[in-house]
Amino acid sequence: MKRLVVDIESTGLSPNIHKVLTVGLLLIDVDIEDLKIIDEKHIKVYSAYHNVDPIALSVNKINLEKHNEEALQPIDACKEIYKFISEHDLTRTPLLGHNVNFDLRFLEALHQQAKYPSIFYYESIDTISLWLSMKNLGLVPLEYKSSLKVLANFFNISYEGAHDALFDCHITAQVYYNLLRMMRENGK
């Protein structure tokens, strides 16, 4: 099953106020037997210095001045996203993410800002939702939170380097693979 793992890092938590800084795209082929990385893309997006939450930059470990020296303008970032999706024929491939609606709202805002059409497929899979289902089935202790760090630790996946969009895509892909295996092993 092909899946397009998406993650973004941003200047804050609100897509109405804050901007996308980086986009991670990771194309995987996954089933309960194997997880294969097919291709990946890491896109840096230029961001003006207004409406920047310093806490977000601290979490993301992004120096905005240095970042902007290497970053693409929003229109060019959208073109790179479009190119990746088109080259791999992913217009009907479900998106996968951890709290994926957060990322999708920011990606839609990026495309609106750039006045560029978005071609992301409408179907998405959220590892948080799958994790909560596992909790409801009694397969995961109820007291466990739903952060990507908690899930990574639960499945013994390295979390070093987190809060980089592409690295988070890799963590999310591994979490998803382990969730699929957990469901299969428990007859779900």
C-alpha positions, 0 to 999 in steps of 0.5 A, a space after each residue: 500500500 502506497 502512502 504519502 507521509 506528510 509533516 510540516 514545521 511552522 512559525 506557530 500553531 495557527 494556520 490563519 496566522 503562522 506560516 509553513 517553514 518546512 514540508 516533509 514528504 515521504 513516499 512509502 510502500 507499507 504492509 504488515 510484512 515490510 516498510 519500504 521508503 520509495 522517495 522523500 523530499 524536504 522543502 524549506 519555505 521562506 517566511 517573513 519575520 512577522 507572526 513568528 512564535 519564538 517557542 515554535 522556532 525553539 522547538 523546531 530548532 530553526 534559525 529563521 535568518 539562516 533558514 530563509 537563505 536556503 528557502 524557496 518562496 511559497 509559490 516555488 515550494 508549492 511547485 515542488 510539492 506538485 512535482 513530487 506528487 505528480 512524478 509519483 502519481 500520488 493524486 489518489 494516494 492517502 496521506 499519512 501523518 501524526 495529527 495529519 489535519 494540523 499539517 493539512 490545514 497548514 499545507 492548504 494555507 500555504 497553497 492559498 498564500 501562493 495562489 497555487 492549486 493543491 492536489 493532495 488527496 482528500 483521504 488521510 490516515 492519522 496515527 493518533 486515531 489508530 493509537 486511540 483505537 488501540 487504547 480503546 481495544 485495551 492494547 495500549 495502556 490508557 494513561 499513555 499520551 498520544 504524542 509522536 514521542 510517546 508512540 516512538 518510545 512505545 515502539 522503540 523508535 529513535 526520536 532524536 532529530 525530531 521536529 524536522 519535517 522529514 525526520 518526523 515523516 520517517 518516525 511517523 512511517 515507522 509508527 504506522 508500520 508498527 501499529 499495522 503489525 500490532 493490529 494484525 497480531 491482535 486480529 484487528 
